[in-house]
Amino acid sequence: MPWYAWLILLVAIGSIVGGLLMLKDSAKKLPLTDEQLKRVHERNAEMDAKEARDR
């Protein structure tokens, strides 16, 4: 492969890796109250039960 093809390949890979690292750094955990967390857990339990019934 010519040198410029390697250069384009390196730039593309660097762009993908850089974008993933930026996405990882910008991800934040959601601060939920105890009540919101309880509702989320209840909803997950309901969906699991519904899935079990549907099978």
mmJSON file of the N, C-alpha and C atoms, coordinates in Angstrom:
{"data_MODEL":{"atom_site":{
"group_PDB":["ATOM","ATOM","ATOM","ATOM","ATOM","ATOM","ATOM","ATOM","ATOM","ATOM","ATOM","ATOM","ATOM","ATOM","ATOM","ATOM","ATOM","ATOM","ATOM","ATOM","ATOM","ATOM","ATOM","ATOM","ATOM","ATOM","ATOM","ATOM","ATOM","ATOM","ATOM","ATOM","ATOM","ATOM","ATOM","ATOM","ATOM","ATOM","ATOM","ATOM","ATOM","ATOM","ATOM","ATOM","ATOM","ATOM","ATOM","ATOM","ATOM","ATOM","ATOM","ATOM","ATOM","ATOM","ATOM","ATOM","ATOM","ATOM","ATOM","ATOM","ATOM","ATOM","ATOM","ATOM","ATOM","ATOM","ATOM","ATOM","ATOM","ATOM","ATOM","ATOM","ATOM","ATOM","ATOM","ATOM","ATOM","ATOM","ATOM","ATOM","ATOM","ATOM","ATOM","ATOM","ATOM","ATOM","ATOM","ATOM","ATOM","ATOM","ATOM","ATOM","ATOM","ATOM","ATOM","ATOM","ATOM","ATOM","ATOM","ATOM","ATOM","ATOM","ATOM","ATOM","ATOM","ATOM","ATOM","ATOM","ATOM","ATOM","ATOM","ATOM","ATOM","ATOM","ATOM","ATOM","ATOM","ATOM","ATOM","ATOM","ATOM","ATOM","ATOM","ATOM","ATOM","ATOM","ATOM","ATOM","ATOM","ATOM","ATOM","ATOM","ATOM","ATOM","ATOM","ATOM","ATOM","ATOM","ATOM","ATOM","ATOM","ATOM","ATOM","ATOM","ATOM","ATOM","ATOM","ATOM","ATOM","ATOM","ATOM","ATOM","ATOM","ATOM","ATOM","ATOM","ATOM","ATOM","ATOM","ATOM","ATOM","ATOM","ATOM","ATOM","ATOM"],
"id":[1,2,3,4,5,6,7,8,9,10,11,12,13,14,15,16,17,18,19,20,21,22,23,24,25,26,27,28,29,30,31,32,33,34,35,36,37,38,39,40,41,42,43,44,45,46,47,48,49,50,51,52,53,54,55,56,57,58,59,60,61,62,63,64,65,66,67,68,69,70,71,72,73,74,75,76,77,78,79,80,81,82,83,84,85,86,87,88,89,90,91,92,93,94,95,96,97,98,99,100,101,102,103,104,105,106,107,108,109,110,111,112,113,114,115,116,117,118,119,120,121,122,123,124,125,126,127,128,129,130,131,132,133,134,135,136,137,138,139,140,141,142,143,144,145,146,147,148,149,150,151,152,153,154,155,156,157,158,159,160,161,162,163,164,165],
"type_symbol":["N","C","C","N","C","C","N","C","C","N","C","C","N","C","C","N","C","C","N","C","C","N","C","C","N","C","C","N","C","C","N","C","C","N","C","C","N","C","C","N","C","C","N","C","C","N","C","C","N","C","C","N","C","C","N","C","C","N","C","C","N","C","C","N","C","C","N","C","C","N","C","C","N","C","C","N","C","C","N","C","C","N","C","C","N","C","C","N","C","C","N","C","C","N","C","C","N","C","C","N","C","C","N","C","C","N","C","C","N","C","C","N","C","C","N","C","C","N","C","C","N","C","C","N","C","C","N","C","C","N","C","C","N","C","C","N","C","C","N","C","C","N","C","C","N","C","C","N","C","C","N","C","C","N","C","C","N","C","C","N","C","C","N","C","C"],
"label_atom_id":["N","CA","C","N","CA","C","N","CA","C","N","CA","C","N","CA","C","N","CA","C","N","CA","C","N","CA","C","N","CA","C","N","CA","C","N","CA","C","N","CA","C","N","CA","C","N","CA","C","N","CA","C","N","CA","C","N","CA","C","N","CA","C","N","CA","C","N","CA","C","N","CA","C","N","CA","C","N","CA","C","N","CA","C","N","CA","C","N","CA","C","N","CA","C","N","CA","C","N","CA","C","N","CA","C","N","CA","C","N","CA","C","N","CA","C","N","CA","C","N","CA","C","N","CA","C","N","CA","C","N","CA","C","N","CA","C","N","CA","C","N","CA","C","N","CA","C","N","CA","C","N","CA","C","N","CA","C","N","CA","C","N","CA","C","N","CA","C","N","CA","C","N","CA","C","N","CA","C","N","CA","C","N","CA","C","N","CA","C","N","CA","C"],
"label_alt_id":[null,null,null,null,null,null,null,null,null,null,null,null,null,null,null,null,null,null,null,null,null,null,null,null,null,null,null,null,null,null,null,null,null,null,null,null,null,null,null,null,null,null,null,null,null,null,null,null,null,null,null,null,null,null,null,null,null,null,null,null,null,null,null,null,null,null,null,null,null,null,null,null,null,null,null,null,null,null,null,null,null,null,null,null,null,null,null,null,null,null,null,null,null,null,null,null,null,null,null,null,null,null,null,null,null,null,null,null,null,null,null,null,null,null,null,null,null,null,null,null,null,null,null,null,null,null,null,null,null,null,null,null,null,null,null,null,null,null,null,null,null,null,null,null,null,null,null,null,null,null,null,null,null,null,null,null,null,null,null,null,null,null,null,null,null],
"label_comp_id":["MET","MET","MET","PRO","PRO","PRO","TRP","TRP","TRP","TYR","TYR","TYR","ALA","ALA","ALA","TRP","TRP","TRP","LEU","LEU","LEU","ILE","ILE","ILE","LEU","LEU","LEU","LEU","LEU","LEU","VAL","VAL","VAL","ALA","ALA","ALA","ILE","ILE","ILE","GLY","GLY","GLY","SER","SER","SER","ILE","ILE","ILE","VAL","VAL","VAL","GLY","GLY","GLY","GLY","GLY","GLY","LEU","LEU","LEU","LEU","LEU","LEU","MET","MET","MET","LEU","LEU","LEU","LYS","LYS","LYS","ASP","ASP","ASP","SER","SER","SER","ALA","ALA","ALA","LYS","LYS","LYS","LYS","LYS","LYS","LEU","LEU","LEU","PRO","PRO","PRO","LEU","LEU","LEU","THR","THR","THR","ASP","ASP","ASP","GLU","GLU","GLU","GLN","GLN","GLN","LEU","LEU","LEU","LYS","LYS","LYS","ARG","ARG","ARG","VAL","VAL","VAL","HIS","HIS","HIS","GLU","GLU","GLU","ARG","ARG","ARG","ASN","ASN","ASN","ALA","ALA","ALA","GLU","GLU","GLU","MET","MET","MET","ASP","ASP","ASP","ALA","ALA","ALA","LYS","LYS","LYS","GLU","GLU","GLU","ALA","ALA","ALA","ARG","ARG","ARG","ASP","ASP","ASP","ARG","ARG","ARG"],
"label_asym_id":["A","A","A","A","A","A","A","A","A","A","A","A","A","A","A","A","A","A","A","A","A","A","A","A","A","A","A","A","A","A","A","A","A","A","A","A","A","A","A","A","A","A","A","A","A","A","A","A","A","A","A","A","A","A","A","A","A","A","A","A","A","A","A","A","A","A","A","A","A","A","A","A","A","A","A","A","A","A","A","A","A","A","A","A","A","A","A","A","A","A","A","A","A","A","A","A","A","A","A","A","A","A","A","A","A","A","A","A","A","A","A","A","A","A","A","A","A","A","A","A","A","A","A","A","A","A","A","A","A","A","A","A","A","A","A","A","A","A","A","A","A","A","A","A","A","A","A","A","A","A","A","A","A","A","A","A","A","A","A","A","A","A","A","A","A"],
"label_entity_id":["1","1","1","1","1","1","1","1","1","1","1","1","1","1","1","1","1","1","1","1","1","1","1","1","1","1","1","1","1","1","1","1","1","1","1","1","1","1","1","1","1","1","1","1","1","1","1","1","1","1","1","1","1","1","1","1","1","1","1","1","1","1","1","1","1","1","1","1","1","1","1","1","1","1","1","1","1","1","1","1","1","1","1","1","1","1","1","1","1","1","1","1","1","1","1","1","1","1","1","1","1","1","1","1","1","1","1","1","1","1","1","1","1","1","1","1","1","1","1","1","1","1","1","1","1","1","1","1","1","1","1","1","1","1","1","1","1","1","1","1","1","1","1","1","1","1","1","1","1","1","1","1","1","1","1","1","1","1","1","1","1","1","1","1","1"],
"label_seq_id":[1,1,1,2,2,2,3,3,3,4,4,4,5,5,5,6,6,6,7,7,7,8,8,8,9,9,9,10,10,10,11,11,11,12,12,12,13,13,13,14,14,14,15,15,15,16,16,16,17,17,17,18,18,18,19,19,19,20,20,20,21,21,21,22,22,22,23,23,23,24,24,24,25,25,25,26,26,26,27,27,27,28,28,28,29,29,29,30,30,30,31,31,31,32,32,32,33,33,33,34,34,34,35,35,35,36,36,36,37,37,37,38,38,38,39,39,39,40,40,40,41,41,41,42,42,42,43,43,43,44,44,44,45,45,45,46,46,46,47,47,47,48,48,48,49,49,49,50,50,50,51,51,51,52,52,52,53,53,53,54,54,54,55,55,55],
"pdbx_PDB_ins_code":[null,null,null,null,null,null,null,null,null,null,null,null,null,null,null,null,null,null,null,null,null,null,null,null,null,null,null,null,null,null,null,null,null,null,null,null,null,null,null,null,null,null,null,null,null,null,null,null,null,null,null,null,null,null,null,null,null,null,null,null,null,null,null,null,null,null,null,null,null,null,null,null,null,null,null,null,null,null,null,null,null,null,null,null,null,null,null,null,null,null,null,null,null,null,null,null,null,null,null,null,null,null,null,null,null,null,null,null,null,null,null,null,null,null,null,null,null,null,null,null,null,null,null,null,null,null,null,null,null,null,null,null,null,null,null,null,null,null,null,null,null,null,null,null,null,null,null,null,null,null,null,null,null,null,null,null,null,null,null,null,null,null,null,null,null],
"Cartn_x":[0.839,0.0,0.886,0.463,1.246,1.167,2.101,2.193,0.943,0.292,-0.871,-2.078,-2.127,-3.219,-3.049,-1.812,-1.55,-1.89,-1.584,-1.885,-3.393,-4.152,-5.615,-6.157,-5.618,-6.052,-5.764,-4.584,-4.236,-5.119,-5.41,-6.281,-7.685,-8.189,-9.53,-9.588,-8.596,-8.584,-8.429,-7.559,-7.388,-8.653,-9.385,-10.637,-11.672,-11.757,-12.712,-12.341,-11.065,-10.627,-10.788,-10.441,-10.6,-12.056,-12.94,-14.366,-14.892,-14.457,-14.891,-14.368,-13.127,-12.574,-13.29,-13.629,-14.373,-15.76,-16.405,-17.723,-17.645,-16.611,-16.421,-16.206,-15.405,-15.128,-16.358,-17.238,-18.392,-19.58,-19.491,-20.598,-20.66,-21.844,-22.033,-23.121,-22.947,-23.954,-25.11,-26.328,-27.498,-27.74,-27.832,-28.14,-29.644,-30.042,-31.454,-31.755,-32.961,-33.386,-33.765,-33.924,-34.289,-35.637,-36.564,-37.9,-37.815,-37.044,-36.896,-36.229,-35.222,-34.533,-35.479,-36.322,-37.307,-38.268,-38.73,-39.632,-38.971,-37.704,-36.969,-36.872,-36.555,-36.45,-37.802,-38.875,-40.219,-40.575,-40.278,-40.575,-39.773,-38.507,-37.692,-38.252,-38.707,-39.288,-40.565,-41.388,-42.615,-42.296,-41.314,-40.954,-40.375,-39.581,-39.047,-40.17,-41.155,-42.289,-43.095,-43.299,-44.048,-43.318,-41.997,-41.224,-41.296,-41.255,-41.34,-42.695,-43.766,-45.103,-45.237,-44.612,-44.727,-43.982,-42.998,-42.241,-43.018],
"Cartn_y":[-1.179,0.0,1.245,2.263,3.503,4.196,5.106,5.759,6.556,7.16,7.995,7.145,5.903,5.019,4.672,4.427,4.161,5.382,6.553,7.783,7.951,7.722,7.827,6.802,5.589,4.533,4.921,5.458,5.883,7.027,7.967,9.088,8.583,7.656,7.118,6.363,5.528,4.774,5.722,6.709,7.694,8.48,8.794,9.52,8.683,7.418,6.526,6.357,6.076,5.881,7.174,8.291,9.568,9.873,9.588,9.804,8.931,7.671,6.777,7.234,7.698,8.175,9.439,10.331,11.531,11.169,10.185,9.746,9.146,8.364,7.759,8.832,9.839,10.904,11.76,11.912,12.785,12.058,10.74,9.978,10.268,10.558,10.865,9.967,9.596,8.799,9.717,9.23,10.031,10.004,11.162,11.179,10.992,9.814,9.523,9.556,10.019,9.972,8.538,8.27,6.916,6.504,7.459,7.15,6.796,7.549,7.266,5.917,5.614,4.335,3.19,3.385,2.355,2.106,3.185,3.033,2.306,2.593,1.924,0.43,0.08,-1.329,-2.034,-1.353,-1.938,-2.168,-1.189,-1.299,-2.439,-2.577,-3.676,-5.016,-5.128,-6.381,-6.703,-5.679,-5.899,-6.38,-5.753,-6.158,-7.574,-7.934,-9.298,-10.312,-9.987,-10.893,-11.014,-9.897,-9.935,-10.769,-10.616,-11.414,-12.901,-13.226,-14.629,-15.206,-14.411,-14.894,-15.084,-14.206,-14.27,-15.456,-15.979,-17.127,-18.336],
"Cartn_z":[0.0,0.0,0.0,-0.695,-0.688,0.683,0.915,2.22,2.573,1.578,1.873,2.269,1.791,2.219,3.705,4.121,5.541,6.385,5.861,6.585,6.77,5.708,5.791,6.779,6.746,7.655,9.111,9.373,10.733,11.213,10.339,10.71,11.022,10.231,10.466,11.794,12.055,13.313,14.501,14.358,15.422,15.694,14.651,14.812,15.561,15.228,15.893,17.367,17.64,19.027,19.822,19.243,19.928,20.245,19.307,19.549,20.668,20.697,21.772,23.13,23.179,24.445,24.926,24.006,24.386,24.905,24.266,24.709,26.104,26.355,27.676,28.74,28.424,29.386,29.673,28.702,28.895,29.509,29.657,30.251,31.745,32.229,33.644,34.219,35.449,36.126,36.525,36.349,36.681,38.187,38.807,40.245,40.451,40.9,41.122,42.614,42.936,44.331,44.674,45.953,46.388,45.817,45.737,45.203,43.708,42.948,41.521,41.31,42.111,42.008,42.336,43.332,43.698,42.538,41.877,40.739,39.58,39.347,38.271,38.556,39.796,40.155,40.034,40.433,40.308,38.838,37.999,36.574,35.941,36.329,35.808,36.231,37.474,37.959,37.187,36.926,36.148,34.731,34.097,32.737,32.71,33.716,33.789,33.953,34.785,34.987,33.69,33.0,31.744,30.7,30.619,29.675,29.99,31.272,31.692,31.322,31.469,31.089,29.588,28.812,27.363,26.772,27.475,26.96,27.143],
"occupancy":[1.0,1.0,1.0,1.0,1.0,1.0,1.0,1.0,1.0,1.0,1.0,1.0,1.0,1.0,1.0,1.0,1.0,1.0,1.0,1.0,1.0,1.0,1.0,1.0,1.0,1.0,1.0,1.0,1.0,1.0,1.0,1.0,1.0,1.0,1.0,1.0,1.0,1.0,1.0,1.0,1.0,1.0,1.0,1.0,1.0,1.0,1.0,1.0,1.0,1.0,1.0,1.0,1.0,1.0,1.0,1.0,1.0,1.0,1.0,1.0,1.0,1.0,1.0,1.0,1.0,1.0,1.0,1.0,1.0,1.0,1.0,1.0,1.0,1.0,1.0,1.0,1.0,1.0,1.0,1.0,1.0,1.0,1.0,1.0,1.0,1.0,1.0,1.0,1.0,1.0,1.0,1.0,1.0,1.0,1.0,1.0,1.0,1.0,1.0,1.0,1.0,1.0,1.0,1.0,1.0,1.0,1.0,1.0,1.0,1.0,1.0,1.0,1.0,1.0,1.0,1.0,1.0,1.0,1.0,1.0,1.0,1.0,1.0,1.0,1.0,1.0,1.0,1.0,1.0,1.0,1.0,1.0,1.0,1.0,1.0,1.0,1.0,1.0,1.0,1.0,1.0,1.0,1.0,1.0,1.0,1.0,1.0,1.0,1.0,1.0,1.0,1.0,1.0,1.0,1.0,1.0,1.0,1.0,1.0,1.0,1.0,1.0,1.0,1.0,1.0],
"B_iso_or_equiv":[0.0,0.0,0.0,0.0,0.0,0.0,0.0,0.0,0.0,0.0,0.0,0.0,0.0,0.0,0.0,0.0,0.0,0.0,0.0,0.0,0.0,0.0,0.0,0.0,0.0,0.0,0.0,0.0,0.0,0.0,0.0,0.0,0.0,0.0,0.0,0.0,0.0,0.0,0.0,0.0,0.0,0.0,0.0,0.0,0.0,0.0,0.0,0.0,0.0,0.0,0.0,0.0,0.0,0.0,0.0,0.0,0.0,0.0,0.0,0.0,0.0,0.0,0.0,0.0,0.0,0.0,0.0,0.0,0.0,0.0,0.0,0.0,0.0,0.0,0.0,0.0,0.0,0.0,0.0,0.0,0.0,0.0,0.0,0.0,0.0,0.0,0.0,0.0,0.0,0.0,0.0,0.0,0.0,0.0,0.0,0.0,0.0,0.0,0.0,0.0,0.0,0.0,0.0,0.0,0.0,0.0,0.0,0.0,0.0,0.0,0.0,0.0,0.0,0.0,0.0,0.0,0.0,0.0,0.0,0.0,0.0,0.0,0.0,0.0,0.0,0.0,0.0,0.0,0.0,0.0,0.0,0.0,0.0,0.0,0.0,0.0,0.0,0.0,0.0,0.0,0.0,0.0,0.0,0.0,0.0,0.0,0.0,0.0,0.0,0.0,0.0,0.0,0.0,0.0,0.0,0.0,0.0,0.0,0.0,0.0,0.0,0.0,0.0,0.0,0.0],
"pdbx_formal_charge":[null,null,null,null,null,null,null,null,null,null,null,null,null,null,null,null,null,null,null,null,null,null,null,null,null,null,null,null,null,null,null,null,null,null,null,null,null,null,null,null,null,null,null,null,null,null,null,null,null,null,null,null,null,null,null,null,null,null,null,null,null,null,null,null,null,null,null,null,null,null,null,null,null,null,null,null,null,null,null,null,null,null,null,null,null,null,null,null,null,null,null,null,null,null,null,null,null,null,null,null,null,null,null,null,null,null,null,null,null,null,null,null,null,null,null,null,null,null,null,null,null,null,null,null,null,null,null,null,null,null,null,null,null,null,null,null,null,null,null,null,null,null,null,null,null,null,null,null,null,null,null,null,null,null,null,null,null,null,null,null,null,null,null,null,null],
"auth_seq_id":[1,1,1,2,2,2,3,3,3,4,4,4,5,5,5,6,6,6,7,7,7,8,8,8,9,9,9,10,10,10,11,11,11,12,12,12,13,13,13,14,14,14,15,15,15,16,16,16,17,17,17,18,18,18,19,19,19,20,20,20,21,21,21,22,22,22,23,23,23,24,24,24,25,25,25,26,26,26,27,27,27,28,28,28,29,29,29,30,30,30,31,31,31,32,32,32,33,33,33,34,34,34,35,35,35,36,36,36,37,37,37,38,38,38,39,39,39,40,40,40,41,41,41,42,42,42,43,43,43,44,44,44,45,45,45,46,46,46,47,47,47,48,48,48,49,49,49,50,50,50,51,51,51,52,52,52,53,53,53,54,54,54,55,55,55],
"auth_comp_id":["MET","MET","MET","PRO","PRO","PRO","TRP","TRP","TRP","TYR","TYR","TYR","ALA","ALA","ALA","TRP","TRP","TRP","LEU","LEU","LEU","ILE","ILE","ILE","LEU","LEU","LEU","LEU","LEU","LEU","VAL","VAL","VAL","ALA","ALA","ALA","ILE","ILE","ILE","GLY","GLY","GLY","SER","SER","SER","ILE","ILE","ILE","VAL","VAL","VAL","GLY","GLY","GLY","GLY","GLY","GLY","LEU","LEU","LEU","LEU","LEU","LEU","MET","MET","MET","LEU","LEU","LEU","LYS","LYS","LYS","ASP","ASP","ASP","SER","SER","SER","ALA","ALA","ALA","LYS","LYS","LYS","LYS","LYS","LYS","LEU","LEU","LEU","PRO","PRO","PRO","LEU","LEU","LEU","THR","THR","THR","ASP","ASP","ASP","GLU","GLU","GLU","GLN","GLN","GLN","LEU","LEU","LEU","LYS","LYS","LYS","ARG","ARG","ARG","VAL","VAL","VAL","HIS","HIS","HIS","GLU","GLU","GLU","ARG","ARG","ARG","ASN","ASN","ASN","ALA","ALA","ALA","GLU","GLU","GLU","MET","MET","MET","ASP","ASP","ASP","ALA","ALA","ALA","LYS","LYS","LYS","GLU","GLU","GLU","ALA","ALA","ALA","ARG","ARG","ARG","ASP","ASP","ASP","ARG","ARG","ARG"],
"auth_asym_id":["A","A","A","A","A","A","A","A","A","A","A","A","A","A","A","A","A","A","A","A","A","A","A","A","A","A","A","A","A","A","A","A","A","A","A","A","A","A","A","A","A","A","A","A","A","A","A","A","A","A","A","A","A","A","A","A","A","A","A","A","A","A","A","A","A","A","A","A","A","A","A","A","A","A","A","A","A","A","A","A","A","A","A","A","A","A","A","A","A","A","A","A","A","A","A","A","A","A","A","A","A","A","A","A","A","A","A","A","A","A","A","A","A","A","A","A","A","A","A","A","A","A","A","A","A","A","A","A","A","A","A","A","A","A","A","A","A","A","A","A","A","A","A","A","A","A","A","A","A","A","A","A","A","A","A","A","A","A","A","A","A","A","A","A","A"],
"auth_atom_id":["N","CA","C","N","CA","C","N","CA","C","N","CA","C","N","CA","C","N","CA","C","N","CA","C","N","CA","C","N","CA","C","N","CA","C","N","CA","C","N","CA","C","N","CA","C","N","CA","C","N","CA","C","N","CA","C","N","CA","C","N","CA","C","N","CA","C","N","CA","C","N","CA","C","N","CA","C","N","CA","C","N","CA","C","N","CA","C","N","CA","C","N","CA","C","N","CA","C","N","CA","C","N","CA","C","N","CA","C","N","CA","C","N","CA","C","N","CA","C","N","CA","C","N","CA","C","N","CA","C","N","CA","C","N","CA","C","N","CA","C","N","CA","C","N","CA","C","N","CA","C","N","CA","C","N","CA","C","N","CA","C","N","CA","C","N","CA","C","N","CA","C","N","CA","C","N","CA","C","N","CA","C","N","CA","C","N","CA","C","N","CA","C"],
"pdbx_PDB_model_num":[1,1,1,1,1,1,1,1,1,1,1,1,1,1,1,1,1,1,1,1,1,1,1,1,1,1,1,1,1,1,1,1,1,1,1,1,1,1,1,1,1,1,1,1,1,1,1,1,1,1,1,1,1,1,1,1,1,1,1,1,1,1,1,1,1,1,1,1,1,1,1,1,1,1,1,1,1,1,1,1,1,1,1,1,1,1,1,1,1,1,1,1,1,1,1,1,1,1,1,1,1,1,1,1,1,1,1,1,1,1,1,1,1,1,1,1,1,1,1,1,1,1,1,1,1,1,1,1,1,1,1,1,1,1,1,1,1,1,1,1,1,1,1,1,1,1,1,1,1,1,1,1,1,1,1,1,1,1,1,1,1,1,1,1,1]
}}}
